[in-house]
Amino acid sequence: MRAFLLAAALPLAACPTLAFGQAATPAPVSEETLKTVTKTLSSDAFEGRAPGSAGEEKTLAYLVERFQAAGLKPGNKGSWFQDVPLVEITARNVSPLTFTGAGQPRSLAYGPEMVVGTYQVTPRIDVKNSDVVFVGYGINAPEKGWNDYAGVDVKGKTVVILVNDPDYESPGLTGPFNGKAMTYYGRWTYKYEEAARQGAAAAIIVHDTVPAAYGWNVVQSSWTGAQQVADAANGHSDQSQAIGWMQLDAARKLFAGAGKNLDTLMAAAKRKGFKAVPLKGVQASVSFDNQIRRHASKNVVGILPGTQRPDEVVLYTAHWDHLGHCEAAPDGDDICNGAVDNANGVAALVALAEANAKAGATPRSQLFLAVTGEESGLLGSDYYGANPIYPLAKTVGGVNIDAMSMAGPSRNIVVIGKGKSELDAYLNRALAKQGRVATAEPTPQNGYYYRSDHFSLAKHGVPMLYAEGGEDLVAGGVAAGKAAAEDYTEHRYHGPKDEYDPKWNWDGVVQDVTLYYQVGRELATTSAWPNWVAGDEFRAIRDRSRATAQ
């Protein structure tokens, strides 16, 4: 995941695991398992768990060991694995991103001022003297009557794009793009997809911390070093040659040199009917070599077969991968260990497997899926969604776990996409047992719904619950929760300091994993088929899918 909602790496004073005033009962999940698995997977020995690395091999072996010990069976026709064909592309000899022509030249250094890469599987990228066009938010949404590319031909050109949606600063959730709640049109992945459809040679997003939801340090650490893409027969030749980001200040200077005011253009781009603005006379160039390696990374698949309706499957997902070796910290540490992101989520997956196996098999099967390539664009879960081991029409629903909050117990839990599906009712019943409540995400403008593995299943119609530990902490309230989340994002997220801390308080994690256990257990026991609410973007897909299973 490119950023996280409320994952916070601040140890707080110990608090009761269960709700206030209730008698303490043993938690169904093991705190010791949560600690041990998180500590192991995030140790330096696993080298940051990059797909295709020695760290992957160690991760796979460890997860099979833990799944087997928990009581799971191999979930893919006798195998613990599902191969996910990937290509590792590492940019070498990256030139500066240079702009020549009107008011230029300007040269942006790779790393501190810009980052660049490619989806194309080719040994060399060389964009030369490509005309530059500002395309606002780079959105083409016919159903909304919005097209930032209308009236402009960008074939072979370099497009400069803003991140997020045009109405991300709205105070509420109404507007052409759901107000402050980011849509998929606001995601950086969409920006590159649309630029490629328009024929752009290069697509560069202007980084702005607030609408991006993370600082430049996150962009730099995530976009340098080896990058993973899904393997494709055409080598992604239909994609833009170069994709990347540039610093906001650098973009301002570029536009000023061309006689344009970027801030004025950014304001104009928020309004329907915006017309793309060529930077007349300005041309962009960038080049780099690609070190290419094809490999099959793996999803790890374990199952608890159902006793009565084994063909009906309840799904639990968490991504095992992280960034591997990354941009070094000042102390020289260059391993992005990913303790919160997402070693503790995988630990929750193992703890859920143990708890369910101990409680006994359910009428429906329960599938535990540790996926690869999330950090590279949900590659493992997307592959499963397109190539499901168990038919999605018979997949009841599921729970996705990504970056458990380490801030301690909370009075609430935040549901990303609250109100979208009938799974909310299952969660509410579990929350009532803890005296807690579900709340909507406080920062819908950050687009978390499209940034974790639940989305790969949701877009195929499978209802998936994605909930994070709340920010209304028992110790310190909302102010403490927000401070912890901001501290994590600024100092640890996608960096070498996302490391295991023996001082962490695990009470909140146990509390949250207990909720996931109860939701999944009910789904695996009932005969009901939860759906998306009427009018939701995924409802029609689910209805068509379920019709084939009748």
Secondary structure, 3 states (H helix, E strand, C coil): CCCCCCCCCCCCCCCCCCCCCCCCCCCCCCHHHHHHHHHHHCCHHHCCCCCCCHHHHHHHHHHHHHHHHHCCEECECCECEEEEEEEEEEEECCCCEEEECCCCCEEECECCCEEEECCCCCCEEEEEEEEEEECCCCCEEHHHCEECCCCCCCCCCEEEEECCCCCCCCCCCCCCCCCCCCCHHHCHHHHHHHHHHCCCCEEEEEECHHHHCCCHHHHHHHHCCCEEEECCCCCCCCCCCEEEEEEHHHHHHHHHHCCCCHHHHHHHHCCCCCCCEEEEEEEEEEEEEEEEEEEEEEEEEEEECCCCEEEEEEEEEEECCCCEECCCCCCCCCEECCHHHHHHHHHHHHHHHHHHHHHCCCCEEEEEEEECCHHHCCHHHHHHHHCCCCCHHHEEEEEECCCCCCCCCECEEEECCCCCECHHHHHHHHHHHHCCEEEECCCHHHCHHHCCCHHHHHCCCCCEEEEEECCCECCCHHHHHHHHHHHHHHHCCCCCCCCCCCCCCCHHHHHHHHHHHHHHHHHHHCCCCCCECCCCCCHHHHHHHHHCCC
